Amino acid sequence: MKRIAALILLAVSGISGCGGSASGGRLPPLPAGAANRSPMVFIAAGKFFRGRDAARGLKKKKKKDSASPRRRIFVGAFEIDKFEVTHSAYERFVRSANRRPPGAAGKGRGGLWERFVWDGKKAPPGTGDIPVTLITWFEAEAYCAWVGKRLPTEAEWEKAARGTDGRIYPWGDSAAPEAANFGKRHSGPLPGGNFALDKSPYGVMDMAGNVAEWVNDYFGPGYYADSPARNPKGPRRGNHRSVRGGFWDSPEKEIRTDWRWHGAPSKSHGGVGVRCARSAEAGR
């Protein structure tokens, strides 16, 4: 991933390629009731401010800002998970769909990741309500498909995080060091909802810190300048997929709602997990 500076590990998966869906054929049916275990938040159709201008941007820019310019765009109605996908939820997927566990290629690394190493297809003790990480984009996509959802687009994610007023953080425009799980204040992700301030105007939790999340789009550094003004879905092709949000190790500048980064879809990261979305009726 581009953010190598704060990383301890990149666990390379056995999946290769740069592109789209790799769900691995037909997925088995969900266990009874599994689809209703993750509450979702409805986001009404409408316009919002995406990206940033230089006046509201970062103080130091070593290269062209991929999050510029600031534009008002339209996104259709959708629903998004209130919380990030947990180890217990992902364990049901691993067992029922016969998938390999998170970070399978990175076992034995030890260190900070030791408590997140799975025992076969069983999540580590005490991690059931902690967001899962060390999953590739392909695995995140397959999980969302299995629960009857999909990955959010980058535009959907940003709207869910900042609302319609263009705020810099989910809680407003002022930095708040204790508002979210970032900056190595904790040695890993915590159960969702532990930080009451890390809540978007819609009530979506942990959009600034805890774990970052894969989204559906290919990453394009200049895409914001040329994208459609209605329901942008990212570039048609690319080598990397977009990642949104900060995580427990992120510096303050990377927990902003307009912060963009990216990674190879076949690689996993100890700070990147997933939350799912689905389209919704506009008249709901």
N, C-alpha and C positions, 0 to 999 in steps of 0.2 A: 504494500500500500504506500501511497505517497507520504503518509505521515510516519515515516520510519523513525523519526527522532524520538517519539515517545513510546515506541514499541519494544517489547521484550522478545516477541516471538511472532513469526508468520508460519502457521502450520499449513503445509501444502497438501491439498487433497489429491486423490487419485483421478479426479475428473479433470479433463483438459478441454481447451477450446476457449473462444472468446465471446461466444454469442449467446443465443437465446435459451429457450427452455430445454432442460435436461431432466425431466421428471422421472425418466427411467421407465417409461411405459405406463400402463394403467395402474393406478393406485388402489389398494384395497379399501373397502368401505370403512367409514368412521365407526368406532365403538359407540354404542348407544349413549346419547347425551353429550358427546365430546364437543360437538359444534357450539354448544351453548355455555361452555365453561369460561369463555373469555368475553367480558363485557365490551361493547363497542359504543363509540360516540358518533352521533350523526353530525355531519358538517353540511350545512345548507349550500346550495348552488349560489354562486355569486363571484364578485371580483374581490381581489385582495392585492396588496403590494408585495411583490416578490423581488428579492435581491436587494442591492444597496447602491447608493451613489457615493462618490468620494467623500462628500461632506459627512456621511454617516458611516463611512467605512473604516477600515483598519488604518492605524497611524503609519505603519511601515509597509510598503509594497515593493517586493523584490521583483515581481513580474506582473503581468496583466492579471487583473482581478477577475476570476471566473464567476463571481457572484454579482457582477455589474453588467448592465445598468439596472437601476430600480425601475420596475414597470408594474403597471396595474393590469393584471390578467384575470381571465375568467376560468373558474374550475367548476365542473358539474357536481351535483350532490353525491356524497359518498359517506361511508362509515369507516372508522378506523379503530383498531384495538385501543382501549383505554390504557392498557399496560403492555409492556414488552412480553414476548413469549417466554415462559419459564422452563426450567429444567424438567419439571414434572410433566408439563404439556408436551415437551419435545420427546420425553421418554415414551409417552404413549405412541407417538409417531414412529420412533425408532423400532419399538417392539411390534406394532401392528403392521407397519409397512415394510418391515425387515430392512431397515436402513442402518447404515453404520453410525456409531455414536459421534458426537462432536469431537473435533480435534483428533481423530483416530490416527492421523499421521504424525501427531506431535507427542505421543505418549512417551513417558520417561524423561521429559524435559525438566520436571521438578520446579523448584522455585515458587514464584507467585501463582503459577498455574496448577500446582499440585492438588489443591482442593477441588479443582474442576475436572480432573481426570476421571473418566468414567470406568467402571468395572464391567467390562463387556458392554451390555446394553442397559445397564443400570446406572442412573444418575448418582453422583457422589452423595453420601449422607449429609443431610442438612442443607442441601441446595435446592430442594423442591420448589420453593417460591422465589428463587433468585433467577433473574433473566439468563437464558442460555446464551453462550457465546461460542467462539471457535467453530462456527458453521460457515460454509461457503455460500455464495450467492445462489448457486444451484440448489443447495440444500434448503435455504430459506424459501426459495420459490416453490420447491416441492412440498414443504410443510404447509405453506399457505394454500396451495391447491388441494392438499389432503383435507383441510378443514373447510373447504368450500369457499375459500377467499382467494386473494391475490396480493402481491406486493403493491404498496401504494406507489403512485408516480412521485417523482421528486416535487412537482408542484403541489400535489395533494398533501404530502408530508409537510411542506413549508407552511401551507395555509393552516393545517391542523395545529402547527406549533406556534404561529404568531398571530392568528386571527386576521382581521381586515384592516387594522390600523398601522401595520408596518413596524410593530415593536421589535426591538433588538433581541430581547430575551422573552421567554414565555410569560414572565411575570411583569414585564415593562421594559423601560429603556435604561435602567440603571443596573450596573453590576451588583451582585449580592453574593459575597464569598460563601455564605452558609446556605444558599438557596438550593443547591444541587450537589450531586455526588460527582465532583471533578477535582482536578489538581492534586491527586494522590492523597486526599484526606482520608480515604479508606483504601484498603489493599485489594479491592475488587468491587464488583456490583453488589448491591443490596436489594432486598425485596422491594418490589415496585410500590410507589406511593409513600416512601419514607420521608420524602422532602416535600412538604405541603406547598412551598412556593414554586416548585418545579412543576407547574400546572399551566397548561395553555388556556386561553380565553374560553375554549370549548370544554375544558376539563380533562384533556388528555395529559397523562402523567409522564414525567421523566423524559421530556423532549430535549432538555439541555444537557443533562448528565446521565450517569449510571451506565448505560451502554448505548453506543451508536447503533444505527440500523441500516441494513441494506434496503435500497428502494429499487424500483423496477428499471429505471432509465439507464441507458448507456451514458457514460460521462462525456461531456463535450465542454472544454474550457471556454469556448466562445458562444455556447448555445444560448445563453440568456439574451444576447444581443440580437439573435436572429430567430428565436423561437416563435411559434404561433401565439397569438394573444388569447386563444381559447383552448383549454384542455391540452397543453403541451405534454408530450409523452417522451421527450428526449430525442437525441439523434437516432437515425435509422440503424446505425452500426457503430461499432467501436471495440476497443480492446478491454476497457474497464467498465465497471458498473458503479453508479453513484452510491455514496454512503452519506447519511445525514445524521446530525446530532453529535454531541460530545459524549465522552465516556469517563469513567472514574479516574483516568490518568491524564485527561485533556487539560491543557492550559486554558485560562479564562477566555482568550480570543476565539477558541474553538468550540465554545458552548453557545455561541450566538445562533439565532434562528436562521440567519442567512449564510452560515458557514457551510461550505461544500468540500467534500473530499471524495476519494474513490479508491477502488482496489480491483485487482484481477479477480474475476468471478470464481476461479478455481482455487483461490486461496482463502484461508480463514484467519481470524484475528481475535485475540483475547478480549478486545473491547467492543466487538461488533456482533450484534444479535439481529432480531427481527421483530417487527409487529406487522400485522396483516391488515388489509383493507378490502372493501367491496363497494361496488357501485350501488347507489340508492335512488329511490324514486324522488324526483325533484319536488313533488307535491306533498311529501310526507309531513 
